[in-house]
Every structure is written in C-alpha cells, then in structure tokens.
C-alpha cells in the first residue's frame, strides 16, 4: 500500500516546549496517559515450594521477558506483584537507560518485585503501540539520566520522575495511523531477519554436505564412494594434504613501488565469518609503524584470541596498488595452483575446524596466539579443481543472498529511524483520508 505523506509546509504549527508541533497536537506528561497501579491490589505471597514466573525488563525498550521459573524463598514467604496483559512495567534501577516494556498476553500473570512499578495505560487517550514508539526514542530517557539518585551502580528513578516526562500526543486516530506505518516497517525488517537466519542455517547445512560428499545433489549421496580419513569421511577421490604443502604462509617477499599512501588493514576491518576483505585504511608511510606485508588475493587468517574463534578472516580484494600492510595478528596465506583460495576460506569457516585450531593456541589467557607451525600442518581436504570451484560457487551464491538481505535490512532500519523522527515530530504528516481509517480502534 502506497501512502503519500504530507510535507510539514502544509501544516499549521504552534510553539511548544518540545519544539514546533501541529496545532491539534498536545504536549502531555506521561502521567496523563500512564496511571500507577495501587500495588496492594496486585500483591501476592509466594510460599516456600510454590513455583512462579518471575518477569524482568530488558534494557533499551526491548520489552518484558520471562526471567525464570522459580520456587519460593524457602526461608520466608516472598512478597511479589501480579501483572496483567497491557501493564506498563519499568525498572527503577535501569529506567534511566530505558528498561521498560508492556506485558504481553503470553506473560500475563507473571510476577515482579517491588523494584518494578506497574502502571496502566489510559487507552481512551493514547494508543499502546504509539506510546511504545514514543518511549523508544533516546530523547525521552536522556533527561532522566541526570536526575536518578543513588550510587553509581545503583542509581534509582522514582515513578513520579518518569511521569513528569513530556511527550507529543497527536489525536488518537493519528497515533494509531503513525504506529501502523512504523510497525509495518518493523515487521518488514523482522521478516528480513528471519530470511537471513534461514539462509545462515542453509549455509551451515550446505557446508556440511559439500565438505563431506562434494558438489552432488542430496538424492545422489548414496552413490558417492566415501573413505575414512584423519579429518572425517570424504569422497574416495579426494586427497588430504597439509596446508603448508599447497600454500605459502607468511609475508610475501616482493618489490614494492613507492606510494604516497599505503593501504592498511587493521583487525577491526576484517569481517567475522567472512570470505572477502574489501575495506582498508590509507595511511602515510610514516604512520605504518608495524604490520605484515600483504598482496592482492592473499587470504588473511587471524591468529589471536578471540578473533580466531570469531572467524575473522577473508580474501583481500581490490587492494590499491596490489600490496599493502595488515595487522601483525594475521597470517597471510597464498595457495598454489592446486588450491583455490575461496575454497580454503570457506573450509576454514566450519566451526569444528575453527575449534580445532583454537585448541592449539599458545600463550597466556587473553593473549593466546596460533603458532605458524599449527597452520602449516593443518590437514585439509583437496578435491579436484573443478569440484573446488563448484563448491565455492555454490556457497558464494548463498553468501550473495545473505548480503542482499543484509542490505535490505539496513535500508529498512534507516527508513524506520527516519520515519520515527519525522512522524513523531510532524516533519511529515500522514494524509487525512488515511488517518480517518484509524478513527476506530481496529482500522
């Protein structure tokens, strides 16, 4: 559905403490739309062996969650408070950082401690989704950080302080319309996240299949003759070799032309679970005080904890001038003609291979490194080149899908942030005929 937004120029504004707002909008305190619950009415005593659901609030407007299923104190009865669906709950301790949420239907009847005030929403004045979106803005919580009282790690915010926060409140129909548009973008982003998660699981399954049976269809695996090897079952015609037999490991020794700026790849620009490195910094020669020489198409493998365990690696692509430097905490690896670099990069992304390398790291806790000898002696499968190429092609096709979905997700996140700011401040307005559809609670 396409909605043509109305530019701010078509709206008559008034000056408020929150800045210019449409004449029909109000500035209200949260206390006008959220009413504290008299907790004595919700009080319950949990006995020694009674099992109950304890709720908590996650930081930064991520909502209510079930902390755990617990038993009673076993020393004395515990006083807790029962929640209902739609209750607004926040943490006195973490509220200044935005720890709050509305209780969902699934968590109705969960219990909270006295550190979590309960409030109810005046639904004839405000839409719950709209208030959730209003409170998701950092500007709501910034003033509260300075007025919380107590020690550094235990600063508390009182209910009356939260209820004094001012928010912009459009007419109810416009609240619902704004919430609908923003929720639609959120749902699209969440759907994209589910696609990304599914593609990542597909890649894991595909890697297990390809590095066990080769690039054959699932219904053909029974026809693949396997052999047992030091690294598990492999197709009978594949070889097992040590990485040092088919690749040189360490900095290259080549002539370098003088450059005014030198490409440098710090660890922060090496992706996790990556296959390609396409970002670098350009530094003056005097700024490159340490580093390892790298060439275009080198495969960089991190050797320090926790970067190795996190899968920081990738093949260097489109390096200006064809050479540069990288952090000393990587091994540059250059396969010979028997091994395709992308095949190696994908093979090393497997969790069990990564864990095997990590188990051989040396050094003190927090500064453990992978010895070069371990990398040289790493046993890897070596299929014929056409099969290496096909395996790399298939997995790179999945990577391309994931990258496309990640870009879509980033675009939706940017769209949501822009719309949230513009709609909540009336820099853009929704058309009257669209808003009119939300005059009733259910459009």
Secondary structure, 3 states (H helix, E strand, C coil): CCCCCEEHHHCCEEEECCEEEECCCEEEEHHHCEEECCHHHHEEEECCCCEEEEEEECCCCCCEEEEEEEECCCCCCEEEEECCCCCEEEECCCHHHCCEEECCHHHCCCEECCCEEEEEECCCCCCHHHHHHHHCCHHHHHHHHCCCECCCCCCECCHHHHCCCEEEECCHHHHHHHHHHHHHHHHHHHHHHHHHHHHHHHHHHHHHHHHHHCCCCHHHHHHCCEEEECCEEEECCCEEEEHHHHEEECCCCCCCCCCCEEEEECHHHCCECCCEECCCEEEEHHHCCCCEEEECCCEEEECECCCCCCCEEEEECCCHHHEEEECCCEEEEEECCCCCHHHHHHHCCCHHHHHHHHCCCECCCCCCECCHHHHHHCEEEECCHHHHHHHHHHHHHHHHHHHHHHHHHHHHHHHHHHHHHHHHCCCEECCHHHHHCCCCCCC
